[in-house]
């Protein structure tokens, strides 16, 4: 599993952040800090996205 997190300070003073999870060099899920939502890369990831959003604990840990 590969994880990548990033944070950018924009010229207007706002912050843009993201967290991405991948497997075998392929994107799986990403979390957009500004919108507070998970984005699935494919159908298999969509199943996980729904479970994580229903549970609510994954996004809470990233915000």
C-alpha positions, 0 to 999 in steps of 0.5 A: 500500500502506498500513501501520499499526503500533501498540503499547499498554502495558496496565495490567498492564505487558504490551505489545500490538502489531500491524502491518497491511497494506492495499491500496486502503483495504482490510485485507489482512494483520495481524500480532498480536505477542502470538500471533506469527501473521498473520491474512488478511483474505480468500482472496487474503491467505490465499495471501500469509499461507501463503507468509510463514509458510512462509518465516518471515522476515516474522514474525521481523522483526516480533518 
